[in-house]
Amino acid sequence: MLTAGGSVAFFLTAPEVPEQRDGYTFDDLYAHTSGYAEASIIAMLYPFLLCIAVTIVTARHVDIRTATGRGLMVLCPGVLVLTVYAGMRIIYVLAAHTGAIDPTPRVFDITQVLALIGVLMVAIGVLWPTIAHWVAARRALRDFLELHRALTAHWTGVVRPSWEGSSATDRVADRAAEVMDALSVASRAEGLPDGDPLPKEKAPVAIAEWILTGFTREELTKSTLGAPEGLSDVEWVRTLGVAFNTARQEELVVPE
């Protein structure tokens, strides 16, 4: 994200070059001439073929249910626009070079707009998953942050730093793992019995009550603390965090 933002800032602050004031003066004058035409066609042929391949691959993986899939929903049309851009450039240069049409700046007017739209869509499509995952991770952490603080303040041995350079999603997963470890240590310290877990609809309230008041329901077992089938540790800890926050707001106990 920093690299992308820096590139955009560098581009927007670069001084104007008089001979390229409209962005395609050189192409308009020389792109169709011998030497330049062949070079231009070869230069555009590679991105043209590459964009076709990328469009096909990304179209097959578009999925509105995931952040990456939604990013591809934007990226795929953007790459398709760039394919049209490269194709128009190739056809124009070839036609103008062979004399099939007269040289005209109209093609460059159109392709300049296509390039701007395509690059913008590709940039959004590439950055979308990163931004979406970061936002989702922050929301998840916010839901169980108070629970994490309460448990790790008492069971400090479960705290361990995340790997340097790990993503926001990985860091949130690490914090959720610390909560699960703290619950496991607490269950052994409190002597919770073995047995069948509570239904997942009742478990969060019972666990929050136990953490806040120290009161242990008879049916609260060690297995109740684990994530139910079908839920990840992060999803389960997030559910416990919401129940914990609700219990505190209801003043089940005055926190120390």
Stockholm file with secondary structure:
# STOCKHOLM 1.0

chainA/1-256         MLTAGGSVAFFLTAPEVPEQRDGYTFDDLYAHTSGYAEASIIAMLYPFLLCIAVTIVTARHVDIRTATGRGLMVLCPGVLVLTVYAGMRIIYVLAAHTGAIDPTPRVFDITQVLALIGVLMVAIGVLWPTIAHWVAARRALRDFLELHRALTAHWTGVVRPSWEGSSATDRVADRAAEVMDALSVASRAEGLPDGDPLPKEKAPVAIAEWILTGFTREELTKSTLGAPEGLSDVEWVRTLGVAFNTARQEELVVPE
#=GR chainA/1-256 SS CHHHHHHHHHHHHSCCCGGGTTSCHHHHHHTTSTTHHHHHHHHHHHHHHHHHHHHHHHHTTCCTTSHHHHHHHHHHHHHHHHHHHHHHHHHHHHHHHHTSSCCCTHHHHHHHHHHHHHHHHHHHHHHHHHHHHHHHHHHHHHHHHHHHHHHHHHCGGGCCCCCTTCCHHHHHHHHHHHHHHHHHHHHHHHTCCCSCCCCTTTHHHHHHHHHHHCCCCTTCCGGGGSCCTTCCHHHHHHHHHHHHHHHHHTTSSCCC
#=GC SS_cons         CHHHHHHHHHHHHSCCCGGGTTSCHHHHHHTTSTTHHHHHHHHHHHHHHHHHHHHHHHHTTCCTTSHHHHHHHHHHHHHHHHHHHHHHHHHHHHHHHHTSSCCCTHHHHHHHHHHHHHHHHHHHHHHHHHHHHHHHHHHHHHHHHHHHHHHHHHCGGGCCCCCTTCCHHHHHHHHHHHHHHHHHHHHHHHTCCCSCCCCTTTHHHHHHHHHHHCCCCTTCCGGGGSCCTTCCHHHHHHHHHHHHHHHHHTTSSCCC
//
